[in-house]
Amino acid sequence: MEYNKGNFEKYVSKNPLKRKMVEMFNFKIVSIIKGISEEIKLQNGGVTILDAGCGEGFIDNILLESINSIKIKGLEYTREALDIAKEMNPKAEYIQGDIYDMPFEDDFADIVICTEVLEHLQQPERAVLELLRVGKKYVLITVPNEPWFCMGNLIALKNVRRFGNPIDHINHWTYRKFKRFVRTQFDGKIIFCKSFPWSIAVLNLEK
């Protein structure tokens, strides 16, 4: 997989609409992780978070600034994104690797997050199996909510010739189809929610 600057450009965009959508998305993710972390801290004292497909580490940066007593490990396939993540987040630990075969033991992290990754993969089902394997308590997954994501791009005048669809997106899920997809991969307790234009699933791995 070649490095694509789409995620980086989204986070540094000067477009006010795009910045607002990303800001709301980040707030939603941090709120969810913060609530889960407080619950885990009562049991363990600290929280280990694995960011699978961490990209340039923007989410990690916000989590580290917003939540105390967390340890973040990031895994990313592309060296270019990984270098940016390492520079941005010296308190986190990063490793280059493949989400289909992550170099971590079972139940490695209390929380596994995988934001805006599955839409790029040829085999998202296989990736979810790995997320579940390395997760101990919770797995959080996000994907673009189609067709609203494409519409948001069009409003922001991005990928206009492709009707707002990024060239590197292989999978396209509506909110309903995403829920169906996740439920076929995991039969435990799941909380679904949205942050326009993204779909979010929080999988509770605890029995």
C-alpha positions as a LaTeX table, in Angstrom:
\begin{tabular}{lrrr}
\hline
Residue & $x$ (\AA) & $y$ (\AA) & $z$ (\AA) \\
\hline
Met1 & 0.00 & 0.00 & 0.00 \\
Glu2 & 1.46 & 3.35 & $-1.04$ \\
Tyr3 & 1.34 & 6.39 & 1.20 \\
Asn4 & $-1.64$ & 8.64 & 0.52 \\
Lys5 & $-1.72$ & 12.18 & 1.90 \\
Gly6 & $-5.52$ & 12.28 & 2.08 \\
Asn7 & $-5.69$ & 11.80 & 5.84 \\
Phe8 & $-2.91$ & 14.31 & 6.48 \\
Glu9 & $-4.55$ & 16.90 & 4.24 \\
Lys10 & $-7.88$ & 16.38 & 6.00 \\
Tyr11 & $-6.38$ & 17.20 & 9.39 \\
Val12 & $-4.47$ & 20.26 & 8.22 \\
Ser13 & $-7.22$ & 21.52 & 5.88 \\
Lys14 & $-8.08$ & 25.21 & 6.03 \\
Asn15 & $-11.60$ & 24.55 & 4.79 \\
Pro16 & $-13.85$ & 25.61 & 7.72 \\
Leu17 & $-16.49$ & 22.95 & 7.01 \\
Lys18 & $-13.97$ & 20.13 & 6.86 \\
Arg19 & $-12.19$ & 21.39 & 9.97 \\
Lys20 & $-15.48$ & 21.46 & 11.86 \\
Met21 & $-16.40$ & 17.91 & 10.81 \\
Val22 & $-12.97$ & 16.60 & 11.84 \\
Glu23 & $-13.16$ & 18.51 & 15.13 \\
Met24 & $-16.55$ & 16.97 & 15.95 \\
Phe25 & $-15.30$ & 13.50 & 14.96 \\
Asn26 & $-12.23$ & 13.83 & 17.19 \\
Phe27 & $-14.36$ & 15.04 & 20.09 \\
Lys28 & $-16.64$ & 12.03 & 19.70 \\
Ile29 & $-13.75$ & 9.55 & 19.62 \\
Val30 & $-12.02$ & 11.14 & 22.61 \\
Ser31 & $-15.28$ & 11.17 & 24.59 \\
Ile32 & $-15.81$ & 7.47 & 23.94 \\
Ile33 & $-12.22$ & 6.49 & 24.75 \\
Lys34 & $-12.18$ & 8.69 & 27.84 \\
Gly35 & $-15.29$ & 7.00 & 29.23 \\
Ile36 & $-13.94$ & 3.53 & 28.53 \\
Ser37 & $-10.54$ & 4.43 & 29.96 \\
Glu38 & $-11.99$ & 5.64 & 33.26 \\
Glu39 & $-13.77$ & 2.31 & 33.62 \\
Ile40 & $-10.56$ & 0.37 & 32.91 \\
Lys41 & $-8.47$ & 2.56 & 35.24 \\
Leu42 & $-10.68$ & 1.55 & 38.14 \\
Gln43 & $-9.63$ & $-2.02$ & 37.47 \\
Asn44 & $-6.04$ & $-1.72$ & 36.25 \\
Gly45 & $-4.79$ & 1.77 & 37.13 \\
Gly46 & $-3.50$ & 2.38 & 33.60 \\
Val47 & $-4.74$ & 1.84 & 30.06 \\
Thr48 & $-2.93$ & 0.47 & 26.99 \\
Ile49 & $-4.30$ & 1.64 & 23.64 \\
Leu50 & $-3.31$ & 0.18 & 20.30 \\
Asp51 & $-3.97$ & 2.40 & 17.28 \\
Ala52 & $-4.08$ & $-0.05$ & 14.37 \\
Gly53 & $-3.50$ & 1.88 & 11.16 \\
Cys54 & $-2.53$ & 5.02 & 13.05 \\
Gly55 & $-1.58$ & 7.05 & 9.99 \\
Glu56 & 0.20 & 10.26 & 10.95 \\
Gly57 & $-0.87$ & 9.95 & 14.60 \\
Phe58 & $-3.35$ & 12.83 & 14.79 \\
Ile59 & $-5.87$ & 10.89 & 16.91 \\
Asp60 & $-3.06$ & 9.68 & 19.19 \\
Asn61 & $-1.94$ & 13.26 & 19.74 \\
Ile62 & $-5.41$ & 14.32 & 20.84 \\
Leu63 & $-5.85$ & 11.28 & 23.10 \\
Leu64 & $-2.50$ & 11.88 & 24.81 \\
Glu65 & $-3.39$ & 15.52 & 25.45 \\
Ser66 & $-6.89$ & 14.71 & 26.69 \\
Ile67 & $-6.58$ & 11.55 & 28.82 \\
Asn68 & $-4.20$ & 10.82 & 31.68 \\
Ser69 & $-2.55$ & 7.47 & 32.45 \\
Ile70 & $-2.73$ & 6.01 & 28.96 \\
Lys71 & $-0.03$ & 4.25 & 26.98 \\
Ile72 & $-0.35$ & 4.35 & 23.21 \\
Lys73 & 1.18 & 1.92 & 20.74 \\
Gly74 & 0.68 & 2.70 & 17.07 \\
Leu75 & 0.95 & 0.40 & 14.07 \\
Glu76 & 1.18 & 1.76 & 10.54 \\
Tyr77 & 2.07 & 0.20 & 7.20 \\
Thr78 & 3.56 & 3.24 & 5.43 \\
Arg79 & 6.89 & 4.62 & 6.55 \\
Glu80 & 6.04 & 8.19 & 5.53 \\
Ala81 & 3.03 & 8.38 & 7.85 \\
Leu82 & 4.91 & 6.61 & 10.63 \\
Asp83 & 7.72 & 9.17 & 10.57 \\
Ile84 & 5.19 & 12.00 & 11.03 \\
Ala85 & 3.48 & 10.14 & 13.89 \\
Lys86 & 6.78 & 9.57 & 15.71 \\
Glu87 & 7.72 & 13.23 & 15.44 \\
Met88 & 4.30 & 14.42 & 16.57 \\
Asn89 & 3.96 & 12.02 & 19.51 \\
Pro90 & 7.28 & 11.29 & 21.23 \\
Lys91 & 5.39 & 9.84 & 24.22 \\
Ala92 & 3.81 & 7.12 & 22.08 \\
Glu93 & 5.53 & 4.04 & 20.67 \\
Tyr94 & 5.25 & 3.23 & 16.97 \\
Ile95 & 6.00 & 0.23 & 14.83 \\
Gln96 & 5.73 & $-0.47$ & 11.11 \\
Gly97 & 3.55 & $-3.48$ & 10.37 \\
Asp98 & 0.62 & $-5.10$ & 8.60 \\
Ile99 & $-2.87$ & $-4.94$ & 10.10 \\
Tyr100 & $-3.56$ & $-8.41$ & 8.69 \\
Asp101 & $-0.72$ & $-9.87$ & 10.78 \\
Met102 & 0.03 & $-7.61$ & 13.73 \\
Pro103 & 3.15 & $-8.42$ & 15.78 \\
Phe104 & 1.32 & $-8.47$ & 19.11 \\
Glu105 & 0.19 & $-11.26$ & 21.39 \\
Asp106 & $-3.46$ & $-12.06$ & 22.04 \\
Asp107 & $-5.23$ & $-9.54$ & 24.33 \\
Phe108 & $-2.34$ & $-7.12$ & 23.89 \\
Ala109 & $-4.21$ & $-3.84$ & 24.43 \\
Asp110 & $-7.08$ & $-2.84$ & 26.69 \\
Ile111 & $-8.49$ & $-0.75$ & 23.85 \\
Val112 & $-7.85$ & $-1.15$ & 20.13 \\
Ile113 & $-8.83$ & 1.68 & 17.82 \\
Cys114 & $-9.01$ & 1.46 & 14.05 \\
Thr115 & $-10.15$ & 4.72 & 12.51 \\
Glu116 & $-10.68$ & 5.15 & 8.78 \\
Val117 & $-8.76$ & 2.05 & 7.78 \\
Leu118 & $-11.21$ & $-0.68$ & 6.72 \\
Glu119 & $-12.45$ & 1.26 & 3.70 \\
His120 & $-8.94$ & 0.95 & 2.21 \\
Leu121 & $-8.58$ & $-2.81$ & 2.61 \\
Gln122 & $-9.19$ & $-5.66$ & 0.20 \\
Gln123 & $-10.01$ & $-7.99$ & 3.10 \\
Pro124 & $-11.63$ & $-5.97$ & 5.92 \\
Glu125 & $-13.01$ & $-9.13$ & 7.52 \\
Arg126 & $-9.50$ & $-10.45$ & 8.03 \\
Ala127 & $-8.43$ & $-7.17$ & 9.60 \\
Val128 & $-11.34$ & $-7.25$ & 12.05 \\
Leu129 & $-10.32$ & $-10.74$ & 13.17 \\
Glu130 & $-6.88$ & $-9.36$ & 14.03 \\
Leu131 & $-8.38$ & $-6.40$ & 15.89 \\
Leu132 & $-10.45$ & $-8.80$ & 17.98 \\
Arg133 & $-7.45$ & $-11.02$ & 18.62 \\
Val134 & $-5.20$ & $-8.28$ & 20.01 \\
Gly135 & $-7.98$ & $-6.47$ & 21.87 \\
Lys136 & $-8.62$ & $-7.28$ & 25.51 \\
Lys137 & $-11.60$ & $-5.16$ & 26.52 \\
Tyr138 & $-12.81$ & $-2.91$ & 23.69 \\
Val139 & $-12.36$ & $-2.40$ & 19.96 \\
Leu140 & $-13.42$ & 0.89 & 18.35 \\
Ile141 & $-13.82$ & 1.02 & 14.56 \\
Thr142 & $-14.79$ & 3.93 & 12.33 \\
Val143 & $-15.47$ & 4.14 & 8.60 \\
Pro144 & $-16.90$ & 6.83 & 6.32 \\
Asn145 & $-20.70$ & 6.87 & 6.26 \\
Glu146 & $-21.65$ & 6.76 & 2.59 \\
Pro147 & $-22.97$ & 8.57 & 0.68 \\
Trp148 & $-22.68$ & 11.44 & 3.18 \\
Phe149 & $-18.89$ & 11.24 & 3.25 \\
Cys150 & $-18.70$ & 11.76 & $-0.50$ \\
Met151 & $-21.22$ & 14.57 & $-0.25$ \\
Gly152 & $-19.07$ & 16.25 & 2.38 \\
Asn153 & $-16.10$ & 16.03 & 0.04 \\
Leu154 & $-18.12$ & 17.57 & $-2.76$ \\
Ile155 & $-19.20$ & 20.45 & $-0.53$ \\
Ala156 & $-15.54$ & 20.95 & 0.34 \\
Leu157 & $-14.71$ & 20.79 & $-3.41$ \\
Lys158 & $-12.58$ & 17.66 & $-3.03$ \\
Asn159 & $-12.55$ & 14.73 & $-5.50$ \\
Val160 & $-15.18$ & 16.54 & $-7.56$ \\
Arg161 & $-14.56$ & 14.50 & $-10.73$ \\
Arg162 & $-15.14$ & 11.31 & $-8.69$ \\
Phe163 & $-18.32$ & 12.73 & $-7.11$ \\
Gly164 & $-16.49$ & 13.08 & $-3.79$ \\
Asn165 & $-15.21$ & 9.50 & $-3.64$ \\
Pro166 & $-11.51$ & 9.18 & $-2.66$ \\
Ile167 & $-9.56$ & 7.11 & $-5.17$ \\
Asp168 & $-8.13$ & 4.84 & $-2.45$ \\
His169 & $-11.48$ & 3.83 & $-0.93$ \\
Ile170 & $-12.25$ & 0.23 & $-1.86$ \\
Asn171 & $-15.20$ & $-0.41$ & 0.45 \\
His172 & $-18.26$ & 1.79 & 0.78 \\
Trp173 & $-20.67$ & 1.31 & 3.69 \\
Thr174 & $-23.82$ & 3.15 & 4.61 \\
Tyr175 & $-24.46$ & 3.31 & 8.36 \\
Arg176 & $-26.91$ & 0.40 & 8.08 \\
Lys177 & $-24.56$ & $-1.75$ & 5.98 \\
Phe178 & $-21.68$ & $-1.04$ & 8.34 \\
Lys179 & $-23.77$ & $-2.24$ & 11.28 \\
Arg180 & $-24.59$ & $-5.40$ & 9.37 \\
Phe181 & $-20.93$ & $-5.93$ & 8.47 \\
Val182 & $-19.71$ & $-5.55$ & 12.06 \\
Arg183 & $-22.41$ & $-7.88$ & 13.39 \\
Thr184 & $-21.30$ & $-10.59$ & 10.98 \\
Gln185 & $-17.78$ & $-10.34$ & 12.47 \\
Phe186 & $-18.67$ & $-10.07$ & 16.16 \\
Asp187 & $-21.69$ & $-11.44$ & 18.02 \\
Gly188 & $-21.06$ & $-9.69$ & 21.35 \\
Lys189 & $-22.26$ & $-6.36$ & 22.70 \\
Ile190 & $-21.83$ & $-3.49$ & 20.23 \\
Ile191 & $-22.66$ & 0.20 & 20.51 \\
Phe192 & $-23.13$ & 2.03 & 17.20 \\
Cys193 & $-23.12$ & 5.80 & 16.79 \\
Lys194 & $-22.33$ & 8.50 & 14.24 \\
Ser195 & $-20.28$ & 11.63 & 13.81 \\
Phe196 & $-21.14$ & 13.16 & 10.46 \\
Pro197 & $-19.97$ & 11.85 & 8.07 \\
Trp198 & $-18.53$ & 8.81 & 9.88 \\
Ser199 & $-19.96$ & 5.62 & 11.37 \\
Ile200 & $-18.59$ & 4.35 & 14.67 \\
Ala201 & $-18.77$ & 0.91 & 16.33 \\
Val202 & $-17.59$ & 0.11 & 19.85 \\
Leu203 & $-17.22$ & $-3.63$ & 20.46 \\
Asn204 & $-17.26$ & $-4.81$ & 24.07 \\
Leu205 & $-15.00$ & $-7.86$ & 24.32 \\
Glu206 & $-15.58$ & $-8.52$ & 27.99 \\
Lys207 & $-17.67$ & $-11.56$ & 28.77 \\
\hline
\end{tabular}
